[in-house]
Amino acid sequence: MVYVISKKGEPLMPCTEAKSRKLLRDKKAKCIRRMPFTIKLNFECEGNVQKVVAGMDTGSKTIGCAVVGNNKILYQSEVLVRQDITKKMEQRKMYRRNRRSRKTRYRKSRFLNRGNSKKENRIAPSIRSKIDAHLREKKFIEDILPISKWILETASFDIHKISNPDVKKWEYQKGQQKDFYNV
């Protein structure tokens, strides 16, 4: 399966490998991406597309995506989300502290320049990275396929019930996730 983009840059329905070889041979299309193989047409076309539904299963470690059109799977992917952001932030913090304690001129640590941590609706860098990974995958799929509808799967789990199946109603108040909702 080869993904097709119109001359204007809009995604069209994918075509077969044979059809794409013929278009490339006749110079009616050019290759713009090798993985996944995507061609861009050099001529104007109608731009008629069928209904294509995309689904995304969000997760903290992996993101699963699938696109279905004409009862066929047009695209599938599993993206691993970065898990090292917290470690990188700690390393950056360690380098900053090391710079301050070297035998150079004295530099006081500054506490009034923490504007980023005081912002309203601030998202931690590790969470922001995960959100960006989801949005990046969504944009990539929309760049190569004409998506007409998105289905997003979200689920909330009873963590206490998973770790202790015999939990009673009143024991929820004394569990390890006390004062937290669906962490």
C-alpha positions as CSV (number, residue, x, y, z in Angstrom):
1,M,0.0,0.0,0.0
2,V,1.3,3.4,-1.0
3,Y,0.0,6.7,0.5
4,V,-0.9,9.4,-1.9
5,I,-0.9,13.2,-1.5
6,S,-2.5,15.6,-4.0
7,K,-0.7,18.4,-5.8
8,K,-2.1,20.8,-3.2
9,G,-0.7,18.8,-0.4
10,E,-4.0,17.2,0.8
11,P,-4.0,13.4,1.6
12,L,-5.9,11.1,-0.7
13,M,-6.8,7.4,-0.5
14,P,-3.8,5.0,-0.8
15,C,-3.1,3.1,-4.0
16,T,-1.5,-0.2,-4.8
17,E,2.2,-0.6,-5.4
18,A,1.7,-1.3,-9.1
19,K,-0.3,1.9,-9.7
20,S,2.3,4.0,-7.8
21,R,5.2,2.4,-9.9
22,K,3.3,3.4,-13.1
23,L,2.7,6.9,-11.8
24,L,6.4,7.3,-10.9
25,R,7.6,5.8,-14.2
26,D,5.4,8.2,-16.2
27,K,6.6,11.2,-14.1
28,K,3.0,11.9,-12.9
29,A,4.2,11.6,-9.2
30,K,7.3,11.9,-7.1
31,C,8.4,10.1,-4.0
32,I,8.3,12.4,-0.9
33,R,8.7,9.8,1.9
34,R,10.2,6.4,1.9
35,M,8.9,5.2,5.3
36,P,6.0,4.8,4.9
37,F,6.2,5.0,1.2
38,T,4.3,8.2,0.1
39,I,4.0,9.8,-3.3
40,K,2.9,13.3,-4.3
41,L,0.9,13.7,-7.5
42,N,2.2,16.2,-10.2
43,F,-1.2,16.7,-11.7
44,E,-4.6,18.0,-10.5
45,C,-7.1,15.3,-9.6
46,E,-10.7,15.2,-8.3
47,G,-9.8,14.6,-4.7
48,N,-12.7,12.3,-4.0
49,V,-12.1,10.3,-0.8
50,Q,-14.0,7.7,1.1
51,K,-14.9,7.7,4.8
52,V,-11.7,6.9,6.8
53,V,-11.9,6.3,10.6
54,A,-8.8,6.5,12.8
55,G,-8.5,5.2,16.3
56,M,-5.9,5.8,19.0
57,D,-5.4,3.9,22.2
58,T,-3.7,6.3,24.6
59,G,-1.2,5.0,27.1
60,S,1.6,6.1,29.3
61,K,4.2,3.9,27.7
62,T,2.9,3.0,24.3
63,I,0.4,4.5,21.9
64,G,-1.5,2.3,19.5
65,C,-3.0,3.7,16.3
66,A,-5.1,2.1,13.5
67,V,-6.9,3.6,10.5
68,V,-9.7,1.7,8.8
69,G,-11.3,2.6,5.4
70,N,-13.5,0.4,3.1
71,N,-13.3,-2.4,5.7
72,K,-9.5,-2.6,5.3
73,I,-6.8,-1.6,7.7
74,L,-4.9,1.3,6.0
75,Y,-2.4,2.0,8.7
76,Q,-1.3,0.5,12.0
77,S,1.4,1.7,14.4
78,E,2.7,1.3,18.0
79,V,4.7,4.2,19.3
80,L,6.9,4.0,22.4
81,V,6.7,7.1,24.5
82,R,9.9,8.4,26.1
83,Q,10.3,7.4,29.7
84,D,13.6,9.2,30.5
85,I,12.4,12.8,30.8
86,T,12.5,12.8,34.6
87,K,16.0,11.4,34.6
88,K,17.1,14.0,32.1
89,M,15.6,16.8,34.2
90,E,17.5,15.5,37.3
91,Q,20.7,15.3,35.3
92,R,20.2,18.9,34.2
93,K,19.6,20.0,37.8
94,M,22.8,18.2,38.9
95,Y,24.9,20.0,36.2
96,R,23.4,23.3,37.3
97,R,24.3,22.7,40.9
98,N,27.8,21.5,39.9
99,R,28.4,24.8,38.0
100,R,27.4,26.8,41.1
101,S,29.7,24.9,43.5
102,R,32.9,25.0,41.3
103,K,35.9,27.1,42.4
104,T,35.0,30.0,40.3
105,R,33.6,33.4,41.3
106,Y,30.7,33.1,43.7
107,R,27.3,33.0,42.2
108,K,24.3,32.9,44.4
109,S,21.5,30.6,43.5
110,R,18.5,32.6,42.3
111,F,15.1,31.9,43.6
112,L,13.1,34.7,42.0
113,N,13.4,33.5,38.4
114,R,11.2,30.4,38.7
115,G,8.5,31.8,36.5
116,N,7.8,28.5,34.7
117,S,6.9,26.7,37.9
118,K,4.5,29.4,39.0
119,K,2.4,29.4,35.7
120,E,-1.2,28.5,35.9
121,N,-2.3,25.3,34.2
122,R,1.4,24.3,34.1
123,I,2.1,20.7,32.9
124,A,5.2,18.9,34.1
125,P,7.8,18.2,31.4
126,S,7.3,14.4,31.6
127,I,3.5,14.7,31.0
128,R,4.0,17.4,28.3
129,S,6.4,15.0,26.5
130,K,3.7,12.3,26.5
131,I,1.0,14.6,25.3
132,D,3.3,15.9,22.5
133,A,3.9,12.3,21.4
134,H,0.2,11.6,21.1
135,L,-0.3,14.8,19.1
136,R,2.7,14.1,16.9
137,E,1.3,10.7,15.9
138,K,-2.1,12.2,15.3
139,K,-0.6,14.9,13.0
140,F,1.5,12.3,11.1
141,I,-1.6,10.2,10.4
142,E,-3.6,13.2,9.2
143,D,-0.7,14.2,6.9
144,I,-0.8,10.9,4.9
145,L,-4.5,9.8,5.2
146,P,-7.8,11.8,4.8
147,I,-9.2,11.1,8.3
148,S,-12.9,11.9,8.6
149,K,-13.4,10.7,12.2
150,W,-11.2,10.1,15.2
151,I,-12.0,7.6,18.0
152,L,-10.0,8.0,21.2
153,E,-9.9,5.2,23.7
154,T,-9.5,6.1,27.3
155,A,-10.1,4.0,30.3
156,S,-9.9,4.5,34.1
157,F,-8.8,1.6,36.3
158,D,-9.5,0.7,39.8
159,I,-5.9,0.2,40.9
160,H,-6.7,-0.8,44.4
161,K,-9.0,-3.5,43.1
162,I,-6.3,-4.8,40.8
163,S,-3.7,-5.1,43.6
164,N,-6.2,-6.4,46.2
165,P,-9.2,-8.2,44.6
166,D,-10.8,-8.8,48.0
167,V,-11.1,-5.1,49.0
168,K,-14.1,-4.0,50.9
169,K,-15.9,-0.7,50.3
170,W,-14.6,0.9,53.5
171,E,-11.0,-0.3,52.8
172,Y,-10.7,2.1,49.9
173,Q,-10.1,4.9,52.4
174,K,-7.0,3.3,53.8
175,G,-5.3,2.1,50.6
176,Q,-1.9,3.2,49.2
177,Q,-3.6,5.6,46.8
178,K,-5.3,7.5,49.6
179,D,-6.3,11.1,48.6
180,F,-5.5,10.5,44.9
181,Y,-8.0,9.9,42.1
182,N,-6.9,7.5,39.4
183,V,-3.2,8.3,39.4
